[in-house]
């Protein structure tokens, strides 16, 4: 008796399904978009969204491959997640703020320089300002009766800081003296005859430093002369005006007189 034995048909093993590349593909695209947004500048929301998407996509693929042999899909997923996290961290990093070093004073913009020196406070000439100290800010120690500080016009030009003297010695002093105290290096001024004096008037201007004549000039209507005399180590400065010849007495001006 023959028994027919049907050979068992071996069960066909199902072919492994190819790994889907969608998760890591999304992650790579997200990384590329995030980098492009960073390079283009701005677009921080796009950078954050793209890099976060890369982290999620890469993490999802890594979780799916847990417990299985390490293959290319797992490595790609891990790389995508790491790259996305790095881009995310770079995008949200705090912007460094400029700081002032410890102990350093904040920088203050310098005030614009002006063409007119700042006058020192009367009686406080012990420390001259950088642009110079006005002569009339020093207290006079001798003479000066009838001399006054005021604006004056000479040769058509107005001088706001002037020391105007009179050559009428019968009623006024012809000179005025100031103590320098060895604090200055030079005396500068312009001398001139005001525009409102008679045409025939002529004045003589004299500067003495510790009793020694260092400047002398005769001028008529509209005439001016600049002076710059050294006074280093000097104790006293004396200014003197006189009318010349037979001309009548009138005003003579020391224009912009300064010590430095």
C-alpha positions as CSV (number, residue, x, y, z in Angstrom):
1,X,0.0,0.0,0.0
2,X,1.5,3.2,-1.1
3,X,1.0,6.1,0.9
4,X,1.3,9.4,-0.9
5,X,2.9,11.9,1.2
6,X,2.5,15.5,0.1
7,X,5.7,17.3,0.5
8,X,5.2,20.3,2.7
9,X,5.7,23.5,0.8
10,X,8.1,25.6,2.6
11,X,6.5,28.8,3.7
12,X,7.7,31.6,1.7
13,X,9.6,34.2,3.7
14,X,8.2,37.6,3.1
15,X,10.8,39.9,1.6
16,X,11.9,42.7,4.0
17,X,10.2,45.9,3.3
18,X,12.6,48.6,2.3
19,X,13.1,51.3,5.0
20,X,11.2,54.4,4.3
21,X,13.3,57.4,3.9
22,X,10.6,59.9,4.6
23,X,11.7,60.8,8.2
24,X,15.3,61.4,7.5
25,X,14.4,63.0,4.1
26,X,12.2,65.5,5.9
27,X,15.0,66.1,8.4
28,X,17.6,66.8,5.8
29,X,15.3,69.2,4.0
30,X,14.5,71.0,7.2
31,X,18.3,71.3,8.0
32,X,18.9,72.8,4.6
33,X,16.1,75.2,4.9
34,X,17.3,76.3,8.4
35,X,20.9,76.9,7.2
36,X,19.6,78.8,4.1
37,X,17.5,81.1,6.4
38,X,20.5,81.7,8.6
39,X,22.7,82.6,5.7
40,X,20.1,84.9,4.2
41,X,19.9,86.8,7.6
42,X,16.8,87.3,9.6
43,X,13.9,84.8,9.3
44,X,14.5,83.5,12.8
45,X,11.0,81.9,13.1
46,X,11.7,79.9,9.9
47,X,15.1,78.8,11.3
48,X,13.5,77.6,14.6
49,X,10.7,75.8,12.9
50,X,13.0,74.0,10.4
51,X,15.6,73.0,12.9
52,X,13.0,71.8,15.3
53,X,11.4,69.7,12.5
54,X,14.8,68.2,11.8
55,X,15.3,67.2,15.4
56,X,11.8,65.6,15.6
57,X,12.2,63.8,12.3
58,X,15.7,62.5,13.1
59,X,14.6,61.5,16.6
60,X,11.5,59.7,15.2
61,X,13.7,57.6,12.9
62,X,16.2,56.7,15.7
63,X,13.3,55.6,18.0
64,X,11.9,53.4,15.2
65,X,15.3,51.7,14.7
66,X,15.9,51.0,18.4
67,X,16.5,47.3,19.1
68,X,17.5,46.6,15.6
69,X,21.0,46.3,14.1
70,X,22.6,49.6,13.4
71,X,22.2,50.5,9.8
72,X,22.4,53.5,7.5
73,X,18.9,54.7,8.3
74,X,19.6,54.9,12.0
75,X,22.9,56.7,11.4
76,X,21.2,59.2,9.1
77,X,18.5,59.8,11.6
78,X,21.0,60.5,14.3
79,X,23.0,62.9,12.1
80,X,19.8,64.8,11.1
81,X,18.8,65.1,14.8
82,X,22.2,66.4,15.9
83,X,22.5,68.8,13.0
84,X,19.0,70.2,13.7
85,X,19.7,70.6,17.4
86,X,22.9,72.5,16.6
87,X,21.2,74.9,14.2
88,X,18.4,75.4,16.7
89,X,20.9,76.3,19.5
90,X,22.8,78.6,17.2
91,X,19.6,80.4,16.2
92,X,18.4,81.0,19.8
93,X,21.8,82.0,21.2
94,X,21.7,85.3,23.1
95,X,23.2,88.3,21.3
96,X,26.3,89.5,23.1
97,X,25.9,93.0,24.6
98,X,28.7,95.6,24.6
99,X,29.9,96.1,28.1
100,X,32.1,98.7,29.7
101,X,35.2,97.3,31.4
102,X,35.1,97.3,35.2
103,X,36.2,100.6,36.6
104,X,36.0,102.5,33.3
105,X,33.8,105.5,33.1
106,X,31.2,105.6,30.4
107,X,32.2,107.5,27.3
108,X,30.6,110.9,27.0
109,X,30.5,112.7,23.7
110,X,32.8,115.8,23.8
111,X,31.1,119.1,23.6
112,X,31.7,120.9,20.3
113,X,34.4,123.5,20.5
114,X,33.4,127.1,20.0
115,X,35.4,129.9,18.5
116,X,35.0,132.1,21.6
117,X,37.0,131.1,24.7
118,X,34.9,130.6,27.9
119,X,35.5,133.3,30.4
120,X,36.6,132.2,33.8
121,X,34.7,133.3,36.9
122,X,35.8,136.6,38.3
123,X,38.5,136.2,40.9
124,X,39.1,132.5,40.1
125,X,42.1,132.9,37.7
126,X,44.4,130.5,39.6
127,X,43.8,127.8,37.0
128,X,43.5,129.1,33.4
129,X,41.1,127.4,31.1
130,X,42.5,125.6,28.1
131,X,41.5,128.4,25.7
132,X,43.0,131.0,27.9
133,X,42.0,133.3,30.7
134,X,40.5,136.7,30.0
135,X,42.7,139.5,31.3
136,X,39.7,141.3,32.9
137,X,39.0,138.2,34.9
138,X,42.1,139.0,37.0
139,X,41.6,141.7,39.6
140,X,43.5,144.8,38.9
141,X,46.0,145.7,41.6
142,X,46.9,149.2,40.4
143,X,45.2,151.9,38.2
144,X,42.4,151.2,35.8
145,X,40.2,154.1,36.9
146,X,37.9,154.8,33.9
147,X,38.8,151.5,32.2
148,X,35.9,149.2,31.4
149,X,35.1,145.8,29.9
150,X,32.6,146.1,27.0
151,X,32.1,145.4,23.3
152,X,33.9,147.7,20.9
153,X,34.1,148.2,17.1
154,X,37.4,148.7,15.5
155,X,38.0,149.0,11.8
156,X,34.4,147.8,11.1
157,X,34.7,144.7,13.2
158,X,32.9,144.1,16.5
159,X,34.8,142.6,19.4
160,X,32.6,141.4,22.2
161,X,35.5,141.0,24.7
162,X,37.4,144.2,25.0
163,X,39.1,146.3,27.7
164,X,38.5,149.9,26.8
165,X,40.8,152.5,28.3
166,X,40.9,156.3,28.2
167,X,43.9,158.5,27.4
168,X,42.3,161.4,29.3
169,X,44.8,161.2,32.2
170,X,43.4,164.3,33.8
171,X,40.3,162.3,35.0
172,X,41.3,158.7,34.3
173,X,44.3,156.4,34.8
174,X,46.5,155.9,31.8
175,X,47.5,152.5,33.0
176,X,46.3,149.3,34.7
177,X,48.3,146.6,36.3
178,X,47.5,142.9,37.0
179,X,49.3,140.3,39.2
180,X,50.2,137.2,37.2
181,X,51.8,135.2,40.0
182,X,54.0,133.3,37.5
183,X,51.0,131.3,36.4
184,X,51.0,132.2,32.7
185,X,53.2,131.8,29.6
186,X,52.0,134.5,27.2
187,X,49.8,137.5,26.9
188,X,47.9,137.9,23.6
189,X,45.6,140.7,22.4
190,X,44.8,143.0,19.5
191,X,45.1,146.8,20.1
192,X,43.2,149.4,18.1
193,X,41.4,152.7,18.1
194,X,37.6,152.6,18.1
195,X,35.7,153.7,15.0
196,X,33.9,156.5,16.8
197,X,37.0,158.6,17.7
198,X,38.0,161.7,15.8
199,X,40.1,161.3,12.7
200,X,43.0,163.2,14.2
201,X,43.2,161.0,17.3
202,X,46.3,158.8,17.8
203,X,47.0,156.5,20.7
204,X,50.2,154.9,22.0
205,X,49.8,151.3,23.4
206,X,52.5,150.1,25.8
207,X,52.9,146.7,27.5
208,X,55.2,146.3,30.5
209,X,56.2,143.0,32.1
210,X,57.7,143.4,35.6
211,X,58.4,147.0,34.7
212,X,60.1,146.3,31.4
213,X,58.6,147.5,28.1
214,X,58.0,144.5,25.8
215,X,55.5,146.2,23.3
216,X,54.9,149.7,22.0
217,X,52.8,150.8,19.0
218,X,51.2,154.1,17.9
219,X,47.9,153.8,16.1
220,X,45.3,156.1,14.5
221,X,41.6,155.7,13.5
222,X,40.9,152.2,12.1
223,X,44.4,151.0,13.0
224,X,45.0,147.6,14.7
225,X,48.0,145.6,15.8
226,X,48.3,142.1,17.2
227,X,50.6,141.3,20.1
228,X,51.9,138.1,21.6
229,X,54.4,138.7,24.4
230,X,55.9,136.0,26.7
231,X,55.2,136.3,30.4
232,X,56.7,133.1,31.7
233,X,57.7,133.6,35.3
234,X,56.4,137.1,35.4
235,X,54.7,138.6,38.5
236,X,53.1,141.7,37.1
237,X,51.6,142.9,33.7
238,X,50.9,146.6,33.0
239,X,49.0,148.0,30.1
240,X,49.3,151.7,29.3
241,X,47.7,154.1,26.8
242,X,48.7,157.7,25.9
243,X,47.5,160.2,23.4
244,X,50.2,161.0,20.9
245,X,51.3,164.6,20.0
246,X,48.6,167.3,20.0
247,X,45.6,164.9,19.5
248,X,42.9,165.1,22.0
249,X,42.2,162.4,24.5
250,X,39.8,159.6,23.7
251,X,39.3,155.8,24.0
252,X,41.8,153.1,23.1
253,X,40.9,149.4,23.1
254,X,42.6,146.2,24.1
255,X,40.7,143.6,22.0
256,X,40.3,140.0,23.1
257,X,43.0,140.2,25.8
258,X,43.9,136.8,27.0
259,X,46.5,135.0,29.1
260,X,47.6,131.4,28.5
